[in-house]
Structures are given as C-alpha cells and as structure tokens.
Amino acid sequence: MGQKTQIIATVLFEIMIKLVYKNQNRVLMAIDDSPTKRYGPEVAGAGIHRNPTVGPDGAKFVYGHIWVTLSALARHKLWGTIGLPLLAKMYIRVNDIKSVPKAYKIGFQNKLIQAAELVKWAKKCCKRLGKELWIVTDGGFTKAGFLKPVITMGVTVITRLRKDAALHSLVKPVKKRKRGRPRKYGKRIYLQDEVAKRQGWFSINVMLYGREETKKVKIFKATYKPAGREVMVLIVRENKNSWRAFMCTNLLATAEEILEAVADRFAIEQNFHDLKEIEGAGQQQVRNFWANVGAFHLNMWVHTMVELWAWDKSAKMLCNRSDSPWDDACRRPSHADRRHALRRAVLSKTFFDISGHSRKNRKIVRQFYKLMKLAA
C-alpha cells in the first residue's frame, strides 16, 4: 500500500474531477506540511520537529512524523471551500535519515523537493484530463528550490511574500547593447515604500472564508529572484498600520483570483485538524516505514471519499442538531457530521436490505433508528 500511493491517488483524483471539477477548467490545490505525534524509538522516520500548534503544556517540539501534503481545494455552492487531501510525502530530517534501515532505500529530500514532486504528479494528472493547475502555499515554500521547478512545469503558484522580500523593477529593453553582461534585475522595490504611496490603490469585492468582503489592494509587476522571472505582486491593506503581500506567477491573474485563492488555502489547515482528530491520523501502531505511509494515506483517502459522497447531499441528511439546541442550526455540516451520515446510510441500507419493510417490523425499525443514532 505505502509503495503504491500514487496509483491509488490517481484513481481518486479522476473520480474527484468527474464529481467536482466537471464544469471547471482550473484545479486549485494547496501544499503544506503538518506533524503527527508518534511514540517509541523504533518507529521508522520519526524524529523531533517543531510543534506548530503549541498546547497548554507549552511543548515547542513534537516527536513524530512530518507530512508534506497535497490537497485539492473545491468550492461548494453551500458550504464554501472544502479540502480534499490526495497525496503526501513523509519528510525525514537529514540527522534522522541515518536511523532508517537501508532496506527501505530512502534518501534525504527536503520539503521543497518533496512539494515539487507532488506538484509534478498533480500536473501530470491535470494535463491528461485537460485541466489547468494552480497551487497555493504559505510563505514556507516561497523559495527557489520549489518555485523554479514548478514554474518550469507551467503551473501557476500563489504564495505569501515576506515584508522584506527582495523585489526589483522590470528591466527596460536596451536599444543598443553595451559592453558587459546585461542587467537581469532593475531597481530594488521596497514593499514598505509601495504601501506608503497613495497612488495605485483600489477596492475589490471578494468572497473570503464564506462571506463577501471589500478589500483595498494594490497590484503591480516585479522581478523576484527566487522565482527567476517576472511575477505579479498583490498588497492587501487590512488597516492603517497592517498590510500583507502575496505573489502570483501568472501575470494574467486578477487581484480577486489571487486573494480568493489565498483565503481558500485555509481548507488544508482544516484537513489537518480533521485527519488527526476525526480520522485518527498518527494513531496507527505500526513501525515499518511503508506501513506508516500507507496508514496516513488511508486516512486521507477515507476523508476525501467521505467528502465526495456528501458533496450533493442536503444539510438535513448530513446532520440533525435537534439534540443540541444551543448549536447554530445554520452552521455547515462538519467532516464529523458527514462521516456519521455515511455510517448511518451504510447501516440503514444493510439492515433494510436484509429485513425489508412491513407492518410487523415497524416498531423494530423505530428502535433501530434510535440505536443507529447512538452508534453513528
């Protein structure tokens, strides 16, 4: 299983395209990494990593696995953006790679290389199905080791920029070439100075995190060395003293497309929460390297298949909040709600296919529904 993840993920990718992206030309996907806790010295690939979600104990580090994960981001007409995790790679630190048995034939790869390989697989799938691929990441992947190979593939990358990002103006074409190498980069552009300038700002209406908002933005072209080419830079002003900068490698992208893609990236963070808290990622008691890879992918694929099954289901079928009157009745069904709904549907179909409906077993059916509600 662990050595055949790409084969199974490809089949699931094709199913996802037919159900969710059938009428869309563009597939938006996100890449990020997240740890899963493990215990014991004999777990292959486990090591000490920085803890991104420090709990009440204040632990800044966690022992376990790091997963560089690729997740599709699909917009539901009712429930907003939903993440569909498909493929992942286990990141092993260079200091820990020595402890992995040589029989696994695992070499060291940093997160940037692993992320680029995931994009390569996704690009191959999209090309075969006639879809355009856009990738959105956080600032951790805004580096040449990831950007340059992905841009070469013809994939659009959207990511966050540091406030001190080394941007340069475009080089003006020279009519008569002089001695020496021609300039690759123009004058240095400081984002802080661009924010201070009054000209160039305009307002846009965008759908962010499930609601429509108005944002004040500035967009311009610049040269970015890690990308090795010209890029589109978007600055978003939150308030008088707060702003954020983003980058897109597609020079035809609009400010609305860039900002909405950045907001949709949050769905992969929700995926990590659901995979650990609901699907139980990291709780499998296995030590073998490929067994760990297979177990994590099974959790991801089950998550995605549950979401695909529930894609066209009504809220009434997916959840019933009558048992919790304090809850918001308009809140979208969570992944746990969808998972319970699928379990109930399977139990119901299995029971009624065996017993059937009749006046004699009507009372039994009512009791069964009560029991099923407790079980699922």
C-alpha positions in Angstrom: 0.0 0.0 0.0 2.7 2.5 1.0 4.6 2.0 -2.2 1.6 2.3 -4.4 0.1 5.6 -3.2 0.4 7.4 -6.5 -1.5 4.7 -8.3 -4.5 4.9 -5.9 -4.3 8.7 -5.6 -4.5 9.0 -9.4 -7.7 7.0 -9.5 -9.2 9.1 -6.7 -8.1 12.3 -8.5 -10.0 11.2 -11.6 -13.1 10.5 -9.6 -12.8 13.9 -7.9 -12.5 15.7 -11.3 -15.7 14.0 -12.6 -17.7 14.8 -9.5 -16.4 18.3 -8.5 -14.5 19.9 -11.4 -16.5 18.6 -14.3 -17.5 22.1 -15.4 -14.4 23.9 -14.4 -11.1 24.4 -16.3 -8.9 25.2 -13.3 -8.0 23.0 -10.4 -6.8 24.8 -7.3 -4.6 22.8 -4.9 -2.7 23.6 -1.7 0.5 22.3 -0.3 1.5 22.4 3.4 3.2 20.3 6.0 2.0 19.1 9.4 3.3 16.7 12.1 1.6 13.7 13.6 2.7 12.5 17.0 4.3 9.1 17.4 5.8 7.2 20.4 8.7 4.8 20.6 12.3 4.7 19.4 11.7 2.1 16.7 9.2 4.0 14.5 10.9 4.4 11.1 11.2 8.0 10.1 10.1 9.6 13.4 12.1 12.5 14.8 11.9 15.7 16.8 10.2 18.5 14.9 8.9 22.0 15.7 5.3 22.0 17.0 3.2 24.4 15.0 0.2 24.2 17.4 1.6 24.6 21.0 -0.9 23.3 23.5 -1.5 24.0 27.2 1.7 22.1 28.1 3.7 24.7 26.1 5.7 22.0 24.2 7.6 23.7 21.4 8.7 20.4 19.8 6.9 17.2 19.0 8.2 13.7 18.3 6.7 12.0 15.3 6.4 12.3 11.5 6.1 15.3 9.2 3.8 15.0 6.2 4.2 17.3 3.2 0.6 17.1 1.9 -1.2 18.0 -1.4 -4.9 18.8 -1.1 -7.4 19.9 -3.7 -9.5 23.0 -2.8 -13.1 22.8 -4.1 -15.8 25.5 -3.6 -19.1 24.0 -2.6 -22.2 26.1 -3.6 -23.5 25.9 0.0 -20.6 25.1 2.3 -17.7 27.2 1.0 -14.3 25.8 0.3 -13.6 22.1 1.2 -10.2 20.5 1.1 -9.7 17.1 -0.4 -6.3 15.6 0.6 -4.9 13.2 -2.1 -1.2 12.6 -1.7 1.6 13.2 0.8 5.3 12.5 1.4 7.0 11.8 4.7 9.7 14.3 5.5 12.7 12.9 7.4 15.4 15.2 8.7 18.9 14.7 7.4 20.0 13.8 11.0 17.3 11.1 11.3 17.8 9.6 7.8 20.7 7.5 9.2 18.4 5.7 11.6 16.1 4.5 8.8 17.1 1.0 7.7 18.9 0.9 4.3 16.5 -1.8 3.1 13.8 0.9 2.6 16.2 2.7 0.1 15.0 6.1 1.3 17.3 9.1 0.6 17.1 12.6 2.0 14.8 15.1 0.4 14.0 18.5 1.8 10.4 19.7 1.9 10.8 21.9 -1.2 11.8 18.9 -3.4 9.0 16.8 -2.0 6.5 19.5 -2.7 7.8 19.9 -6.2 7.4 16.2 -6.8 3.8 16.3 -5.5 3.0 19.2 -8.0 4.6 17.2 -10.8 2.2 14.3 -10.1 -0.8 16.7 -10.0 0.3 18.5 -13.2 0.5 15.1 -15.0 -3.0 14.2 -13.9 -4.4 17.6 -14.8 -2.7 17.6 -18.2 -4.2 14.2 -19.0 -7.7 15.4 -18.0 -7.4 18.8 -19.8 -7.3 20.9 -16.6 -5.2 23.9 -15.6 -3.4 23.6 -12.3 -3.0 26.4 -9.7 -1.0 25.8 -6.5 -1.3 28.0 -3.4 1.2 27.7 -0.5 2.2 29.6 2.6 5.4 31.5 3.0 7.5 28.5 3.8 7.6 27.4 0.2 8.4 30.8 -1.3 11.9 29.6 -2.2 13.8 28.9 -5.4 14.0 25.1 -4.6 10.2 24.9 -5.0 9.3 27.9 -7.3 11.7 27.4 -10.2 10.9 23.7 -10.9 7.2 24.3 -10.5 7.2 27.3 -12.8 9.1 25.3 -15.4 6.2 22.8 -15.4 3.8 25.6 -16.4 2.0 25.6 -13.1 0.6 28.9 -11.5 1.9 29.4 -8.0 0.3 31.8 -5.5 2.1 32.3 -2.2 2.8 34.8 0.6 5.7 37.3 0.5 7.8 38.4 3.4 7.6 42.1 4.1 11.3 42.5 3.3 11.1 40.4 0.1 13.8 41.2 -2.4 11.7 42.6 -5.3 13.1 44.5 -8.3 11.6 46.6 -11.0 11.4 45.3 -14.6 14.4 45.7 -16.8 13.8 48.1 -19.7 14.9 46.8 -23.1 18.1 48.4 -24.3 18.2 49.6 -27.9 22.0 49.3 -28.2 23.8 46.7 -26.1 26.9 47.9 -24.2 29.9 46.0 -23.0 29.4 43.5 -20.2 26.5 41.3 -19.1 23.1 42.9 -19.5 21.1 43.6 -16.3 18.9 40.8 -15.0 17.1 42.9 -12.3 16.0 46.6 -12.2 15.9 48.9 -9.2 15.1 47.5 -5.7 11.4 47.7 -4.8 10.7 48.0 -1.1 7.2 46.9 -0.2 7.0 49.3 2.7 7.5 52.2 0.3 4.9 50.9 -2.0 2.4 50.7 0.9 3.2 54.4 1.8 2.5 55.6 -1.8 -1.1 56.9 -2.2 -1.5 56.2 -5.9 -2.4 52.7 -7.2 -4.8 51.6 -4.5 -8.3 50.4 -5.4 -11.1 48.4 -3.8 -12.3 44.9 -4.8 -15.2 42.7 -3.6 -14.1 39.2 -2.9 -15.5 36.0 -1.3 -13.3 35.3 1.7 -14.0 32.5 4.2 -17.6 32.1 3.2 -18.6 35.8 3.1 -18.2 38.7 0.8 -15.8 41.4 1.8 -14.4 44.6 0.4 -10.6 44.9 0.4 -8.3 47.8 -0.5 -5.4 46.4 -2.7 -2.5 47.4 -4.9 -1.2 45.2 -7.7 1.9 45.5 -9.8 4.6 43.5 -11.7 8.1 43.0 -10.4 11.0 40.6 -10.7 11.6 38.1 -7.9 14.9 36.3 -7.7 13.7 33.0 -6.1 11.2 32.7 -8.9 13.8 33.7 -11.5 11.3 35.7 -13.5 8.6 38.4 -13.6 5.7 37.9 -11.1 2.5 39.7 -10.1 2.6 41.2 -6.6 -0.5 42.0 -4.6 -0.6 44.1 -1.5 -3.6 44.0 0.7 -4.2 46.7 3.3 -6.0 45.4 6.4 -6.0 48.8 8.2 -3.8 51.9 8.5 -0.8 50.1 10.0 -1.4 46.5 8.8 -0.8 45.0 5.4 0.1 41.7 3.7 1.8 40.9 0.4 1.3 38.0 -1.9 2.8 36.8 -5.2 1.4 35.0 -8.3 3.5 33.7 -11.1 0.6 34.1 -13.6 0.8 37.6 -15.0 -2.8 37.5 -16.2 -4.2 36.7 -12.8 -6.5 39.3 -11.2 -6.4 40.6 -7.7 -9.7 38.8 -6.9 -8.4 35.5 -8.1 -5.2 35.8 -6.1 -6.8 36.9 -2.9 -9.6 34.3 -3.0 -7.0 31.5 -3.6 -5.1 32.7 -0.6 -8.2 32.5 1.5 -9.1 29.1 0.2 -5.8 27.8 1.4 -7.2 27.6 4.9 -9.1 24.5 3.9 -5.9 22.4 4.1 -5.4 23.5 7.7 -8.9 22.2 8.4 -7.9 19.0 6.7 -5.0 18.5 9.1 -7.3 19.0 12.1 -9.9 16.6 10.8 -7.3 14.0 9.8 -5.9 13.9 13.3 -9.0 14.5 15.5 -11.6 12.6 13.4 -9.8 10.1 11.1 -7.1 9.3 13.7 -4.0 10.0 11.6 -0.9 9.2 13.6 -2.7 6.7 16.0 -1.8 3.6 13.9 0.5 1.3 15.9 2.9 0.5 13.1 6.7 0.9 12.9 7.6 0.0 9.2 8.2 3.0 7.0 5.9 1.9 4.2 3.2 0.9 6.7 3.3 4.4 8.2 3.0 5.9 4.7 0.1 3.6 3.8 -1.7 4.2 7.0 -1.5 8.0 6.6 -2.8 7.8 3.0 -5.7 5.6 4.0 -6.8 8.3 6.5 -6.5 10.9 3.7 -8.4 8.9 1.2 -11.2 8.0 3.6 -11.5 11.7 4.4 -11.7 12.6 0.7 -14.2 9.8 -0.2 -16.5 10.9 2.7 -16.5 14.5 1.4 -17.1 13.3 -2.2 -20.0 11.1 -1.1 -21.6 14.1 0.8 -20.9 16.6 -1.9 -24.5 16.7 -3.3 -26.3 15.7 -0.1 -28.6 18.1 1.7 -27.8 19.6 5.2 -30.9 17.8 6.6 -29.5 14.4 5.5 -26.0 15.2 6.8 -26.8 16.4 10.3 -29.5 16.9 12.8 -28.9 19.4 15.5 -32.1 18.8 17.5 -30.1 17.1 20.2 -28.0 20.3 20.7 -30.4 23.3 20.7 -27.5 25.6 21.8 -25.7 24.9 18.5 -26.0 27.1 15.4 -28.6 25.4 13.2 -27.2 27.2 10.1 -23.7 26.1 10.7 -22.3 24.0 7.8 -22.0 20.2 8.5 -18.6 19.4 9.7 -16.5 16.5 8.5 -17.6 14.5 11.5 -21.2 15.2 10.6 -20.6 13.9 7.1 -18.8 10.9 8.4 -21.6 10.0 10.8 -24.2 10.4 8.0 -22.3 8.0 5.7 -22.1 5.5 8.6 -25.8 5.8 9.2 -26.6 5.4 5.5 -24.5 2.2 5.3 -26.1 0.7 8.5 -29.6 1.6 7.3 -29.1 0.1 3.8 -27.5 -3.1 5.3 -30.3 -3.6 7.8 -33.3 -2.9 5.4 -31.8 -4.9 2.6 -31.9 -7.9 4.9 -35.2 -7.3 6.8 -37.3 -5.2 4.3 -40.3 -3.0 5.3 -43.5 -4.4 6.6 -46.1 -3.5 9.2 -44.8 -6.2 11.5 -41.3 -4.8 11.9 -42.3 -1.1 12.0 -41.7 -0.9 15.8 -38.4 -2.7 15.3 -37.5 -0.1 12.6 -38.1 2.8 15.0 -36.0 1.2 17.7 -33.3 0.5 15.1 -33.2 4.2 14.2 -32.7 5.1 17.8 -29.9 2.6 18.1 -28.3 3.7 14.9 -28.2 7.3 16.1 -26.2 6.2 19.1 -23.9 4.1 17.0 -23.3 6.8 14.4 
